[in-house]
Amino acid sequence: MSTIKQTLDELMEVDGAMCAAIVDSTSGMMLGSVGTGVDLEVAAAGNTEVVRAKMKTMRALGLNDVIEDILITLGKHYHIIRPASRKEGVFIYFVLDKQRSNLAMARRKVQDVDKELAF
């Protein structure tokens, strides 16, 4: 099991990692963060709305499923949002430099750290 700090530190070892946060999606507040390049306070609050909107849409569609991750691809960055598997209402937010990262490896790393994250 890994602490929030250990989880964030592991994510920052990924090639192209810029910043990461663990976010409480009920409040939009960060439980922990690391790195630079994006205003993580604003990103945490904004991506809370992304997660809420996707959950609402899934309910409206009658989809009986879970979100594995949400990928937002920008011109210079990848933004990965992964709801925590062990704690409802929490998600991992991870930002990578698009030119220096391998998206498949980054998604796999987020999946791996999620499995080990303890609250």
C-alpha positions in Angstrom: 0.0 0.0 0.0 1.2 3.5 -0.8 0.4 6.8 0.8 -0.8 9.8 -1.3 2.7 11.3 -1.3 4.3 8.0 -2.4 1.7 7.7 -5.2 2.3 11.2 -6.4 6.1 10.7 -6.3 5.8 7.5 -8.3 3.8 9.3 -11.0 6.5 12.0 -11.3 9.0 9.3 -12.3 7.2 8.8 -15.6 8.8 10.3 -18.6 7.2 13.6 -19.4 5.4 14.0 -16.1 4.7 17.6 -15.2 2.3 17.4 -12.2 -0.2 15.3 -10.5 -2.8 15.5 -7.8 -5.2 13.3 -5.8 -8.6 15.1 -5.7 -11.7 14.7 -3.6 -14.5 15.0 -6.2 -17.2 15.8 -3.7 -15.5 19.1 -2.8 -13.0 19.7 -5.7 -10.2 20.0 -3.1 -6.8 18.4 -3.5 -5.7 15.8 -1.0 -2.1 16.1 -2.3 -0.2 17.4 -5.2 3.2 17.5 -6.8 4.9 19.3 -9.8 4.4 22.4 -11.8 3.1 23.6 -15.2 -0.6 23.7 -14.4 -2.5 25.5 -11.6 -3.5 22.4 -9.8 -6.0 24.2 -7.6 -8.0 25.3 -10.6 -7.4 22.0 -12.4 -8.7 20.0 -9.4 -11.9 22.1 -9.2 -12.5 22.1 -13.0 -11.8 18.4 -13.5 -14.2 17.6 -10.6 -16.9 19.0 -12.9 -15.6 16.8 -15.7 -16.0 13.7 -13.6 -19.4 14.7 -12.3 -20.6 15.5 -15.8 -19.5 12.1 -17.1 -21.1 10.3 -14.2 -24.4 12.2 -14.8 -24.3 11.3 -18.5 -23.6 7.6 -17.8 -26.6 7.6 -15.4 -28.8 9.3 -18.0 -27.8 6.7 -20.6 -28.5 3.9 -18.2 -24.9 2.6 -18.5 -24.2 0.2 -15.7 -20.4 0.6 -15.9 -17.4 2.4 -14.3 -15.0 5.0 -15.6 -11.5 3.5 -15.9 -10.0 6.8 -17.0 -10.7 10.0 -18.9 -8.1 11.2 -21.3 -8.0 14.9 -22.4 -5.5 15.5 -25.2 -4.3 19.1 -25.7 -1.8 20.4 -28.2 1.1 20.2 -25.7 -0.2 18.0 -22.9 -2.0 14.8 -21.9 -4.3 15.0 -18.9 -5.3 11.7 -17.4 -8.2 11.5 -14.8 -8.7 8.2 -13.1 -11.3 7.6 -10.4 -9.7 5.8 -7.5 -10.8 2.1 -7.3 -10.5 1.9 -3.5 -12.1 5.2 -2.5 -15.3 6.5 -4.1 -15.3 10.2 -4.7 -11.6 10.5 -5.2 -9.6 10.7 -8.5 -6.0 10.8 -9.7 -5.2 13.7 -12.0 -2.0 13.5 -14.0 -0.5 15.9 -16.5 2.2 15.0 -19.0 4.2 16.8 -21.6 2.9 15.3 -24.9 6.3 15.5 -26.6 8.2 13.7 -23.9 5.8 11.0 -22.7 4.5 7.7 -23.8 0.7 7.7 -23.3 0.3 4.0 -23.0 3.0 3.7 -20.4 1.6 6.7 -18.5 -1.9 5.2 -18.4 -0.5 1.9 -17.2 1.4 3.7 -14.4 -1.7 5.5 -13.3 -3.6 2.2 -13.2 -0.8 0.6 -11.2 -0.5 3.3 -8.6 -4.3 3.4 -8.2 -4.2 -0.3 -7.2 -1.7 0.5 -4.4 -3.1 3.8 -3.2 -4.2 3.6 0.5 -6.4 6.2 2.3 
